[in-house]
Amino acid sequence: MEGLTISWIGALAGLAIAIILILRKLNPVYALFLGAIVGALLGGANLEQTISVLISGTQSVMGTVIRVLAAGVLAGVMMESGAAETIAQAIVKKFGGSKAILALALATMIITAVGVFIPVAVLIVAPIALSVGNKMGISKLALLLALSGGGKAGNIISPNPNTIAAARGFNLDLSHVMLAGVVPAICGLIVTVLVASMLKTKGVKVSDQDTMDSDVDTSKYPALGRAIVAPLVAVILLMINPIGSISGIEALSSFKVDAMYILPIAGIVGMLAMGQGRNILKYSASGLNKMTATVLILIGAGGIAGLISASNLSTQVVGLIEASGVSGTFLAPLAGILMAAATASTSTGVILATGSFGEAILNMGTAPLAAAVMVHTGATVIDSLPQGNYFHVTADSMKMSIKQRMGLIPYEAIVGGTMAIVATLIYGFLL
């Protein structure tokens, strides 16, 4: 593949084909691979070179894949043990009905931030939201915005696949990317609560029938003190190296353990703290199963990222930006926005943005950490479109029709857009 440059027309055609096939309900992995194959052939590659493009692209995401698989242990423990539900229930109970929107948004944010996938986090908190909404007269639109916006905020500071992809895309420690997302995440949470509060009376309300299945048996859930052990251990271990670097403590600075080790260790420690050591095989298998679909999509995304990387598309985009006089800093968030919108997935969008435009973004003079945060937050802006799984999972969780769920997309974009703007201002211009 040395010396091969695929035309930007082929790269765009391949991406467009992949999107169309996903919209036509073809499995996203096959859609991404087919898009990459057709795009490479249209762009001037022969059959042998096309295979090389795909292999090169998929190889580039293997570092992310093994860390995502490792994260499955922590995710499995949090979901299967009931620890995530315990944390959500405790937060909502603490704030009470008068601050229901804040409680629901914060609960989903924290559940996502500790390593639970955002669709699963929404599914966990949704029964609580329906019950609260029915009692308080809050619309489904406001409730789901609270869950989705809170989840988006937690997602950019979590050890989830999207954050791992952002870190690996720019060769950074996962903990650094998580820490850098804190301020944008807080701003996203604030905007979520404000906008959702304004939507309390807009749209369909929660009916008694909607809450029939929302009563959850919490008798078998672990106590809060035990439920928080796993995420607490993960956060402490992930943060030791950044704290040591900032404080200048050499002993801490030299302690550098990859997330691939930390996340499973945290899951196992949490399992033991909850007295669930006998379920280690069950929980880890469940976590692995939940990661499988994500891993396959990441591999598919790697294939099409290989196509775009082998093309001159990034050169053309950089040329357009320079000709327009717009700051090159905007390439990072724009890449995240466009790629996530194309695939309706935060993690896939980050993979495509970093793999396709990472080098061009850095060549614009953007620091790696700044680039990672801006791409990452950009990928949260319009990532909940109908061609993606998240759209349908969240609609079902709140018993909303497709039309009702579509009405939420602009408000979700406000939340994601806020985080992207804050990240761009801080890391693109102020620092």
N, C-alpha and C positions, 0 to 999 in steps of 0.2 A: 504493500500500500504506500510505500515510500514515493514521494513526489506526486501522489494523486491529490487533486483538488476537485471536489465535486462542485458543480455550479450552484449558485444560491437559488436558482429557479428550481433545481431538483430537490434541494433541501426544503424549500417552502412547499413544493408539491407533495413531498413525502409527509410533512407535518399535517398538511391539509387532508390528505388521504386518511391518515391515522385518526384525525378528529371526526371525519365523516363516518368512518367505520365504527368508531365508538358510539356516535349518535345513532347509528343503525343497529346498535345493540350487540355488535360483535365483541367477544371477550377483549378487554383492553390490551392484554398482553399480545394477542395475535394481531390486533389492530396496529399497535405500535411497531411490531416486527414487520408487518406487511408494508406499512408506511415507509419504514426505513429501507426495505428492499426495493420497492418501486422508486422511491426518491433517489436512491443511489444509482439505479439503472438509468433513470431519466437524466440524472446529473452527469453522466458520462463514464460511470464505472462499469467494468465488465462483471461477469458472474463471480469470478474468483475474488476480485477486489471488493465486491459487495459483501461477501462473507467476511472478509478481513475487516471491513468497516463495522459490521455487526459484532464481531468478536472483540474488537478493540473497545467498542462502546460498552459492551456488557462487562468486560474486564475492569473498566474504570469504576464501576459501581460495586465491585465485590467487597471493598473495604466497608462501605455503608451496609451492605447486606449482612455481613457477619456480625456487625454491631447491632443491627435490628433484630437478628435472631437471638442474640444474647439478651437483648432487652425483653424478649418474650417471657423470660423467667419472672422478672419483676411484674410485668403486666399480668401474667397468669395468676400470680399470688394476689395482687390487688383486686382482681375481678372475681376469682373463684372463691376466695376466702370470705368475701363480704366486707373487706376492709374499706374499699372505695365507697360502698353504700353507707357504712358507719360514719365515715368522714362527712359525706354529703348530708346525712340526717342531722349530725351534730351541728353543722353550720347553720342549716335552716332553722333548727330548734333554737339556737342561740340568738338569732336575729329576730325571730318572731314574724308574725303576719304583717306588721306595719312596715317592715323593710323587706318584703317578700322578693322584689325584683333584685335588690342587692344581694340577698342571701342566695338566691338561685344562681345568679351570675358568678358570685364568688365560689360557690360550691363546685360548679362545673369547671371554673378556672383552676381551682386547686386539684380536683380529681385529674384533670388533663395534665397539669404541671407535674404531678408525681409519677407520670409514666403510663397513664391509661389513654388509649386512642380517643380522639375527640368524638367519633361517632358513638363509641361505647360509653364515654362519659355522658353524652346527651341521653343515651338510653337508660343509664343508671339514675339520672336526676329527673328524667321526664315524668315518672309516676308521682314523684313528690310535687313537681310543678303543676301537674293536672289537679291534684288534690288541693293545693294552695290556691290555684286559679279559680277553681270551682267555689271555694269558700269566700274568696276576696273579690270575685267578679272581674278578674283580669283576663283579657283576651288571649287567645292562643298565639296571635302574632307577637304580642309583647313577651309572653312566656318563652316562646322559642327563640326570640332575639336574645333574651337574657341568657339562655343556655348556650346558643351558638356563639354569641359575642364573648361570653365568659370563656367558652372553650377555645376560641381563637386566641384570646389573651394568654391562656395557660399554655397553649400549643407552642408558642414561640419561646417559652422558658422551660420546656420539658425535655426529657431524654427520649423523645419520640422520633420516629423515622425522619420526619422533616428537619428537625434540628440536627440530627446526626448527619443527614445529607448536606446541610448547610456548612457544618463544621468540616466534614471530609472534603467538600468541594473546594475549600480554600485552605486545606491542611492546617486546621486549627483544633485546639482542644474543645471537646463538647462543652465543658464547664464555662469556657470563655464566651461562647456563643449564647449559652443560657443566661449568663449574667448580663451580657450586653443587651438582651431583650427585655430586661426588667422594666425600665422606664416606659418604653413603648407599650408594654403589656398593661401597666397600671393605667396609662392614658386610654388604652382600649377598653379596659374595665369601666372606667369612669363614663366614657361615651356610651357604652352599652347600657349602663344603668339610666343615664339621662334620656336616651332615645327610647328605650323600652318603657320608661315611665310615661313618656308622652303618648305611647301607643296602647296604654292600658284599656282604653275604651274603644279602640279601633279594631274592627273585624269581628270574627266569630268568637263567642264566649265558650267556656268549657261547660259542657252539659253534665248532668248526673250520670248519663250513660257512659260518657267518656272516662269517668272515674271508677267505673265498676271493677276494673282490673288493676287499679292503681294502689290498692292497699297491699303493703309489703310486710311480710313476716320478718321482723328483725330479731326474733328470739335467738337465732343461731349465729348472729353476727358477732364478731369479736368486740371487746370493749375498745373505746377510742384510744386509750393509752397504748394498747397493743397494736391497733390498726395503723397507727402512724409510725411504727418502728421502721418498717421497710423503706418508705419514702424518706424518712429522716436520715437513715444510714446512707442512702444513695446521695442525698444532698450534701451531707457532711463530707463524704469521701470525694465527691466530685468537686467540692469547693476548696478542699485543702490546698491544692496546688495554686489556684489563683490568689488565695489569701496569703500564702507564703511569698508569692512573687510581689504582691503589693506591699507587704509588711517588711520584706527583706530578710525574713527568717530562713536561713539556709536549709535547716532541717526539713522545713515544710516545703520549700521550693524544690528540693531534691526528690520529694515524694510525688512521683508522677505515674499514676496507674490509669490505664486506658479504661474507658467506659465499658469495653467488652468484658472486663473482669468485674468492675464495680457493680453494674446493674444486676447480674445474677447473684453476686454475693449479698447485695442488699435484699433481694427477694428471698434468699434462703434464711438470712438472719430474721427477717420479718416473719417468715413461716414458722420458725422455731419459737419466736416470741409469742405467737398466737397459739402455740401448742399444736401446730398442724404439720409437724415434721414428717408424719406418716404419709402425708399427701404430696410429698415432693415430686413424685413421678406424675401424679395426676395434674397438679398445678402447672408444672413445666411443660407437659404435653399439651395442655389447654392453651398456654401462652404461645407455644410454637405453632399450633394450629391457627390461632388468630393472626399470627405474623405471616403465614404462608402466602395469603393473597397479596399482602403488601409487598413482600419480597419479589413475587412474580412480576408485579407491576413495575417495581424498581428495575428489574432486569430488562423488561420491555422498554422502559424509559431510557435505560442505558443504550439500547440498540439505536433508538432514534437520536439520542444525544451524540452517538458516534457518527451518525450521518451528518448532523449539523456541524460537529467539530471538524469533520473532514471537508466541509464546504467552505466557501468564502462568504457565507451569509453574515458572520459577525463583522467581517471587514466592511461589507456593504452597509451594515447598520451603523458602525462607527463613522463611516464616511458621511452618512446622512446627518448624524448628530453634529459632526464638526461643521458641515455645510450650513446647517440651520442656525448655528451659533448657540445652541442649547448646551448647558454644562454637561460634561461627560459623566458627572456624578449620577445623573438621572438614569443612566443605562442600567445600573444595578436594580433599582426598584422596578423599572419598566420591564426588564427581563423576567423578574419574578412574577409580575402581574400578568404578562402575556402568556408565559408558559403554563402557569397554574390555571389560567382561564381556558387555555386550549385543552388541557387534560382534566379539568375539574378536580384537581387534586393538589394539595399543598406540597406533599412530599415529592410527587412526580414532577411538579412544576419546578421545585428547587433543584432536583436532579438535572432537568433539562436546562435550566438557566445557568447553573454553575458549569455543567459540562460543555455547553454551547457557547456561552458568553463570558465564562470566568476569566480567561486569559485577556480578552478585550477589555473587561472591566478593570482588571489590575493594570493594564497598559495605559488606561486613562488616568492613572495616578491614584486610584482609590486603594486604601490600605485593606489587607485581607479581612480583618475583623469588621471593618465598616461595610465592605462588600457583602460579607455573609449576612449581617443583620439587615441590610437594605433589601437584598434578594429575598431573604426569609420573610420579612414583614410584607414585602410586595406580593408574595405568593398567597397571602391571606385575604387579598382584596376581593377578588371575584373567583374564588375557588369552589363555590358551592352551586355550580350550574347543573342542570338536569342530566347531562351526560355522565355525571359522577355518582358514585354510590352514596356519598354523604347526603346529598339532596333527598334521596328517597328514604334513607334510614331515618333521618330526622323528621320528615313528613309523617312517616308511619308512627314514630314514637309519640307525636302530639296529635295523632288522628286528624291530620289535615289533608285536604285534597291537593292535587298538583297545582291548581290555580291559586289556592290559598298560600301554598309554599312558595310559589313564584313571587308572590307579593312581598316576601321577606328579603329577597336578594338585594334590592337597593339599600336596605337598612344594614344588612351584613357588610355591604361594600363600604358604608360609612365607617363602621368599626374597623375593618381591615385597612381602609384608606387612612384613618387617623393614625394607626400604628405605623404605617409606611411613611407618612409625612413626618411624624415625630422622629422616627429612626433616621430619615434622610436629613432632617435639620440638624440632629445631634451629631451623627457620624459622617455626614456628607459635607457639612459646612462649618459646624461649630468646633469639632475636634480635629 
